Amino acid sequence: MSLFRGKRPVLRTLFVLITVMLLVAGISAQALAASPKYVFLFIGDGMALPQLNAAEIYLHARESDDPGVRKLNITRMPHQGLTTTYAADSFITDSAAAGTALSTGFKTNSGVIAMDPSKKESYETVAEIAKKRGMKVGIVSSVSIDHATPACFYAHEPSRKNYHEIGMQLAVSDFDYFAGGGLKKPLSADGKTDTYKAAEKNGFTVTRTREDFLALKPGIGKVFAVSPELDGDKALDYAIDGQPITLEEFTRKGIELLDGPQGFFIMVEGGKIDWACHANDAVTTIKDTLAFDEAVAAGLEFAASHPEETLVVVTGDHETGGLTIGFAGTKYSTYLDYLGGQTMSFIAFDKVLDEYRKTTPPGDAKLEDLKEEIEDAFGLVLLTEDERKQLELLAANGDRKAQERLYFALTKEERQNIEKAFVRSMNKEEERAGDNETYLIYGGYEPLTVALTHTLNHKAGLAWTTYAHTGVPVATFAQGAGAEQFAGYYDNTDIGKKLINAVGAKALTASR
């Protein structure tokens, strides 16, 4: 008689339990092995494949006439995926809903900061979870630090426009490093509360000069580093226009201050990529994408020294502008090397135009008055008929400079479009109507500047479909501990969930 007769069900149950325990142990060990000590999340606002590819083509075209790309630090990362971006209430998202998905793993409505669509329940963010775990936390952006994307990691508000309330949540937070842009509404409506003073009272060292920024050393405590120069929206200037402190430098300083035995989580946003795309300014978009790529390089450099302990993830929150590499006027050709003729952003040229407008009555204004300024800013050439004939003769004899100058010279049709925009810009109040037709052409931006950037973009073989966001997927790139899970095709909420898992959260839960 077998000793095990009648005991088979018990043994079978015991075997199943042991198997399950082994599997769970294996999964736990695998999760632990992939749990990084240092986590970087880089978000290119408005950045999808067209923005990345345009930057790659531009870099290659400066060095070669042959078709090709020069890969960015971002696109050399080994694990790559595609990410859908829709919001809870719209297929085309805004940065608040997209930022909430990336920071919490939950969908919400456009305009809502880290709360549910009903605006009643707050979602815990990956940054807050990281801090609870004992990691240090940094938030960096090239736009105002109370803007939608950065706000989604430390604040909870029913509206992204509640800038003062968002800023006050920064001031009372226990995060370790905020850097980049400033605050849009540091003063309360009654003028009694100053967010900067509240931050200092809560232990933050606030810096506003390059010298004080560079002097920051580990051990100083909590830091709020504000760029010494801010635009009207309290953001950094565009990279093409020069910056006293770059996004890369803010990132490197963050790494220096946050590094330690407890590890860190840092989110870095290239926010002005989005703003340049809204204005359909391809060169400014490319230059800010390259500036963002340099910030990513700083993270990858750190990761190279801690390869088994670091996770670096790069993604976009949505695409902006409907940028396409291809324009009907150039058919199958691209000439992105010609974009090198642009030396300033659309906003910087707006200031040049504004100075001219201040001293010139609309009835006396002539496009020719801005001939040199237009060529200096965009490389576009306004020629008289005699000048054109002379250049054509030189070009026919093989003069390359003459050929290039003729390419940049405005055609009759281009000049007519720019003349029309010039008149609208000079008659600022009377002619820049808010009707739908005007919006479709100029998007609410300065007509002359838009006409000039569109002309240069078209000559290079680039085009745009909108002044708003689009619903196309964005690209996601990853490297390091657990990076393989970011390959494939998934939703932006999956990035939030994976990041929360990476900083050691046991479950995805809403709080507060």
C-alpha positions in Angstrom: 0.0 0.0 0.0 1.5 3.3 -1.0 2.3 5.8 1.8 1.0 8.6 -0.5 -2.4 7.0 -1.3 -5.1 9.5 -0.5 -2.7 12.3 -0.2 -2.4 13.2 -3.9 -4.7 16.3 -3.7 -2.7 17.6 -0.8 0.6 17.1 -2.6 -0.8 18.6 -5.8 -1.9 21.7 -3.9 1.5 21.9 -2.2 3.3 21.6 -5.5 1.1 24.4 -7.0 1.8 26.6 -4.0 5.6 26.0 -4.2 5.5 26.8 -8.0 3.6 30.0 -7.4 6.0 31.0 -4.7 9.0 30.4 -6.9 7.4 32.4 -9.7 6.6 35.3 -7.4 10.1 35.2 -6.0 11.4 35.2 -9.6 9.3 38.1 -10.6 10.2 40.0 -7.4 13.9 39.3 -8.0 13.6 40.4 -11.6 11.7 43.6 -10.6 14.3 44.3 -7.9 17.2 43.8 -10.4 15.6 46.2 -12.8 14.7 48.8 -10.1 17.0 51.7 -10.7 18.6 54.0 -8.2 18.6 56.9 -10.5 15.6 57.7 -12.8 15.7 60.4 -15.6 12.5 61.4 -17.5 13.1 63.8 -20.3 10.0 65.3 -22.0 10.3 67.2 -25.3 7.1 69.2 -25.3 5.5 69.1 -28.7 8.3 66.7 -29.9 7.5 63.7 -32.1 9.3 62.0 -34.9 9.1 65.0 -37.3 10.9 67.3 -34.9 13.6 64.7 -34.1 14.1 63.8 -37.8 14.2 67.5 -38.9 17.0 68.1 -36.4 18.9 65.0 -37.6 18.6 66.0 -41.3 19.6 69.6 -40.5 22.8 68.4 -38.7 23.7 66.1 -41.6 22.9 68.7 -44.3 25.3 71.2 -42.8 28.1 68.7 -43.5 27.1 66.8 -46.7 25.0 67.3 -49.9 24.1 63.6 -49.8 20.8 62.5 -48.2 21.2 61.2 -44.7 20.8 61.9 -41.0 23.2 62.5 -38.1 21.7 60.8 -35.1 20.9 62.6 -31.9 21.9 61.4 -28.5 18.2 60.6 -28.1 17.8 58.5 -31.2 21.0 56.5 -30.4 19.3 55.1 -27.3 18.8 51.3 -27.7 15.2 50.8 -26.7 12.5 52.6 -28.7 8.8 52.7 -28.8 5.7 54.6 -30.1 3.3 56.2 -27.6 -0.3 57.3 -28.1 -1.2 60.6 -26.4 -5.0 61.1 -26.4 -6.7 62.7 -23.3 -9.8 61.5 -21.5 -11.9 64.0 -23.3 -10.2 64.5 -26.6 -8.1 62.6 -29.1 -5.8 65.6 -29.4 -4.4 66.3 -25.9 -3.0 69.3 -24.2 0.2 69.3 -22.0 -1.8 69.1 -18.8 -3.6 65.9 -19.6 -0.5 64.4 -21.3 1.7 65.5 -18.3 -0.8 63.9 -15.9 -0.6 60.6 -17.9 3.2 60.6 -17.8 3.4 61.5 -14.1 0.6 59.4 -12.7 -0.4 56.7 -15.2 -3.9 58.0 -15.4 -5.9 59.8 -18.1 -7.6 63.1 -17.4 -9.2 66.0 -19.3 -7.2 68.6 -21.1 -6.3 71.5 -18.7 -6.4 69.4 -15.6 -3.2 69.0 -13.4 -2.7 65.6 -11.8 -6.4 65.2 -10.9 -9.2 63.0 -12.3 -11.6 64.2 -15.0 -14.2 65.2 -12.4 -11.5 67.4 -10.7 -12.3 66.0 -7.3 -9.6 63.4 -6.8 -5.8 64.0 -6.9 -3.5 61.4 -8.4 -0.2 60.7 -6.7 2.7 61.4 -9.0 5.9 59.4 -9.7 7.9 62.3 -8.3 5.9 62.3 -5.0 6.2 58.5 -4.8 10.0 58.7 -5.4 10.3 61.3 -2.6 8.3 59.1 -0.2 10.7 56.2 -1.0 13.6 58.4 0.1 14.9 59.5 -3.3 15.8 63.1 -4.0 13.6 64.8 -6.6 14.3 67.5 -9.2 12.0 69.3 -11.7 13.6 71.3 -14.6 12.0 73.1 -17.5 12.9 75.7 -20.2 9.4 77.3 -19.7 7.9 78.6 -16.5 8.2 76.1 -13.7 4.5 76.5 -13.0 3.6 75.6 -16.6 1.5 72.5 -17.3 4.1 69.8 -17.8 6.3 70.5 -14.8 3.3 71.3 -12.6 1.9 67.8 -13.3 4.8 66.3 -11.2 4.3 68.4 -8.0 0.9 70.1 -8.1 -2.8 69.1 -8.2 -5.1 71.7 -9.6 -8.4 71.6 -11.6 -7.0 74.1 -14.1 -3.5 74.6 -15.5 -4.2 78.4 -15.4 -4.2 78.5 -11.6 -0.6 79.6 -11.8 -0.4 81.1 -8.3 -1.9 78.1 -6.6 0.4 75.8 -8.6 3.4 77.9 -7.6 2.4 77.8 -3.9 2.4 74.0 -4.1 6.0 74.3 -5.3 6.9 76.6 -2.4 5.6 74.3 0.3 6.9 71.0 -1.4 9.7 68.9 0.0 11.2 68.4 -3.5 14.9 69.2 -3.7 15.6 71.0 -6.9 13.4 73.2 -9.2 15.2 75.0 -12.0 14.8 76.8 -15.3 12.0 79.2 -15.8 10.4 81.4 -13.2 6.8 81.8 -12.0 4.0 83.4 -14.1 2.0 84.7 -11.1 4.2 84.8 -7.9 1.9 87.3 -6.3 -1.6 86.4 -5.1 -4.6 88.3 -6.4 -4.7 90.4 -3.2 -0.9 90.9 -3.3 -0.4 89.4 0.2 1.3 86.2 -0.8 4.6 86.0 -2.7 5.5 82.5 -3.9 9.3 83.2 -4.0 9.2 84.4 -0.3 7.1 81.4 0.6 9.6 79.1 -1.0 12.5 80.8 0.9 10.6 80.5 4.1 10.2 76.8 3.4 13.9 76.4 3.2 14.6 76.9 -0.6 17.7 78.8 -1.7 16.4 80.9 -4.6 19.1 81.9 -7.2 18.6 84.5 -9.9 22.1 85.0 -11.3 24.5 82.8 -13.2 27.2 83.4 -10.5 24.9 82.3 -7.6 23.7 79.3 -9.7 27.3 78.1 -10.4 28.2 78.5 -6.8 25.5 76.0 -5.6 27.2 72.9 -4.0 25.9 69.6 -2.8 24.5 69.8 0.8 23.0 73.3 0.3 19.5 71.9 0.8 16.5 72.7 -1.3 17.1 74.9 -4.4 14.9 76.9 -6.8 17.3 78.1 -9.5 15.6 80.7 -11.8 17.2 81.8 -15.1 18.7 85.3 -14.9 16.9 86.2 -18.1 13.2 85.4 -18.7 10.9 86.2 -21.5 7.4 87.7 -21.1 6.0 84.3 -20.1 8.7 83.7 -17.5 10.5 81.1 -19.6 14.0 80.9 -20.9 14.8 82.6 -24.2 14.9 80.4 -27.3 18.2 78.6 -27.7 18.8 80.3 -31.1 18.7 83.7 -29.3 21.2 82.8 -26.6 20.7 81.9 -22.9 22.7 82.9 -19.7 22.1 79.4 -18.4 21.1 76.5 -20.8 18.8 73.6 -20.2 21.9 71.4 -20.2 23.5 73.4 -17.5 20.4 73.3 -15.3 20.3 69.5 -15.8 24.0 69.0 -14.9 23.6 71.1 -11.8 20.6 69.1 -10.8 22.5 65.9 -11.2 25.4 67.4 -9.1 23.0 68.5 -6.3 20.8 65.4 -6.2 23.4 62.7 -6.5 23.8 60.6 -3.3 23.3 57.2 -1.7 19.5 57.6 -1.7 19.3 58.1 -5.5 17.1 60.5 -7.3 14.3 61.1 -9.8 14.6 64.1 -12.2 12.2 65.3 -14.8 13.6 67.7 -17.5 11.3 69.4 -20.0 12.3 71.0 -23.2 9.2 73.2 -23.2 10.1 75.7 -25.8 10.1 73.1 -28.6 6.3 73.2 -28.3 6.2 77.0 -28.4 8.3 77.3 -31.5 6.2 74.6 -33.2 3.0 76.6 -32.3 4.5 79.5 -34.3 5.6 77.2 -37.2 9.2 78.4 -36.8 11.2 75.3 -38.0 14.7 76.6 -37.3 13.9 77.7 -33.8 12.2 74.4 -33.2 15.3 72.5 -34.4 17.7 74.6 -32.3 15.6 74.0 -29.1 15.4 70.3 -30.0 19.2 70.2 -30.2 19.4 72.1 -26.9 17.1 69.5 -25.4 19.3 66.7 -26.8 22.3 68.3 -25.0 20.4 68.1 -21.8 19.7 64.4 -22.5 23.4 64.0 -23.2 24.1 65.1 -19.6 21.8 62.4 -18.3 23.4 59.8 -20.5 26.8 60.8 -19.4 25.8 60.3 -15.8 24.2 56.9 -16.7 27.5 55.8 -18.3 29.1 56.0 -14.9 26.2 54.1 -13.3 25.0 51.8 -16.0 23.4 49.1 -13.8 21.7 51.7 -11.6 20.3 54.3 -14.0 17.2 54.4 -16.1 16.9 57.2 -18.7 13.6 57.7 -20.6 13.0 60.3 -23.3 9.6 61.0 -24.8 7.3 63.7 -26.1 3.9 64.7 -24.5 2.3 65.3 -28.0 3.2 66.6 -31.4 2.7 70.3 -32.2 2.3 72.1 -35.5 1.8 69.1 -37.8 5.4 69.4 -39.0 6.1 67.5 -42.2 9.4 66.9 -44.0 8.2 67.5 -47.5 6.6 70.4 -49.3 4.6 70.5 -52.6 6.8 73.3 -53.9 10.0 71.3 -53.6 8.4 67.9 -54.6 10.9 65.2 -53.6 13.7 67.6 -52.6 14.8 69.0 -49.3 17.3 71.7 -48.6 17.6 71.9 -44.8 21.1 73.3 -45.0 19.5 76.6 -46.2 17.9 76.9 -42.8 21.3 78.0 -41.5 20.5 81.4 -42.8 18.1 82.1 -40.0 19.9 83.7 -37.0 17.0 84.6 -34.6 13.7 83.2 -33.4 10.3 84.5 -34.6 9.9 86.3 -31.3 13.2 88.1 -31.6 12.3 89.3 -35.1 8.9 90.5 -33.8 10.8 92.9 -31.6 12.8 94.2 -34.7 9.5 94.7 -36.4 7.9 96.4 -33.4 10.8 98.9 -33.3 10.2 99.8 -36.9 6.5 100.1 -36.3 7.0 102.5 -33.5 8.9 105.0 -35.7 7.1 104.5 -39.0 3.4 105.4 -39.7 1.6 102.7 -41.7 1.2 105.0 -44.7 5.0 105.5 -44.9 6.0 101.9 -44.4 7.8 100.0 -47.1 8.9 96.4 -47.0 12.3 97.5 -48.6 13.0 99.4 -45.4 13.4 96.1 -43.6 15.4 94.5 -46.5 18.7 94.1 -44.5 16.9 93.1 -41.3 15.0 90.3 -43.1 18.2 89.0 -44.8 20.1 89.1 -41.5 17.3 87.3 -39.6 16.2 84.7 -42.2 18.6 84.8 -45.1 15.8 85.7 -47.4 16.7 88.2 -50.1 14.7 91.1 -51.6 16.1 91.9 -55.0 15.4 94.7 -57.5 15.1 93.6 -61.1 18.6 94.9 -62.0 20.1 93.0 -59.0 18.3 89.8 -60.1 19.5 90.1 -63.7 23.1 90.6 -62.6 22.9 87.5 -60.3 21.3 85.4 -63.1 24.3 86.2 -65.4 26.8 85.2 -62.7 24.8 82.1 -61.9 24.7 81.1 -65.5 28.5 81.2 -65.5 28.7 78.8 -62.6 29.0 81.3 -59.7 27.8 79.2 -56.7 27.3 82.2 -54.4 25.1 83.8 -57.0 23.1 80.6 -57.4 22.6 80.4 -53.7 21.6 84.0 -53.4 19.1 83.6 -56.2 17.6 80.6 -54.4 17.0 82.7 -51.3 15.6 85.6 -53.4 11.9 86.0 -53.0 9.9 84.9 -56.0 7.0 87.1 -57.3 4.4 85.0 -55.5 6.5 84.8 -52.3 6.9 88.6 -52.3 3.2 89.2 -52.8 2.4 87.0 -49.8 5.0 88.8 -47.7 3.8 92.2 -48.8 0.3 91.3 -47.8 1.5 90.2 -44.4 3.6 93.3 -44.0 0.6 95.5 -44.5 -1.3 93.5 -41.9 1.5 93.8 -39.4 1.9 97.5 -39.9 -1.9 98.1 -39.4 -1.7 96.1 -36.2 -5.0 97.1 -34.7 -7.1 97.5 -37.8 -6.0 94.7 -40.0 -5.0 91.8 -37.6 -8.6 90.6 -37.3 -9.5 87.6 -35.3 -11.5 86.0 -38.0 -11.1 82.3 -39.0 -9.4 83.1 -42.3 -6.8 85.2 -40.7 -6.2 82.6 -38.1 -5.7 79.9 -40.7 -3.0 81.9 -42.4 -1.2 83.5 -39.4 -2.4 81.6 -36.3 -2.6 84.7 -34.2 1.1 85.4 -34.6 2.7 88.4 -36.2 1.7 88.2 -39.9 5.0 89.3 -41.4 7.1 87.0 -39.2 4.9 84.0 -40.0 5.1 84.7 -43.7 8.8 84.9 -43.6 9.3 81.7 -41.5 6.8 79.8 -43.8 8.7 81.0 -46.9 12.1 79.8 -45.5 10.5 76.5 -44.4 9.0 75.9 -47.8 12.3 76.7 -49.5 14.0 74.1 -47.3 11.2 71.5 -48.1 9.3 71.7 -44.7 5.7 72.4 -44.1 3.1 72.6 -41.3 -0.6 71.7 -40.9 -1.7 73.6 -37.8 -0.7 76.2 -35.1 -2.1 73.8 -32.5 -1.3 70.2 -31.4 -1.9 67.1 -33.4 -2.9 63.6 -32.4 -0.1 61.5 -33.9 1.9 59.2 -31.6 5.2 60.3 -30.2 8.4 58.4 -30.0 9.8 57.1 -26.7 13.4 56.1 -26.1 15.0 54.4 -23.1 18.3 53.1 -21.8 19.5 51.4 -18.7 17.9 49.4 -15.9 14.5 48.2 -17.0 14.7 50.1 -20.3 13.5 47.1 -22.4 10.0 47.6 -21.1 9.7 50.9 -23.1 10.0 49.1 -26.4 6.8 48.5 -28.4 3.6 50.4 -29.0 1.7 51.6 -25.9 -0.2 54.5 -24.3 1.3 57.5 -22.4 -0.3 56.2 -19.2 1.9 53.1 -19.6 5.0 55.3 -19.3 3.6 56.7 -16.0 2.9 53.2 -14.7 6.3 51.9 -15.7 8.1 54.9 -14.1 6.1 54.4 -10.8 7.1 50.8 -10.8 10.7 51.8 -11.5 10.9 54.0 -8.3 9.5 51.1 -6.3 5.8 51.7 -5.9 3.9 48.6 -5.0 0.6 49.6 -6.5 -0.8 52.4 -8.7 -3.3 54.2 -6.4 -5.0 57.6 -6.2 -4.4 59.6 -3.1 -5.7 62.7 -1.2 
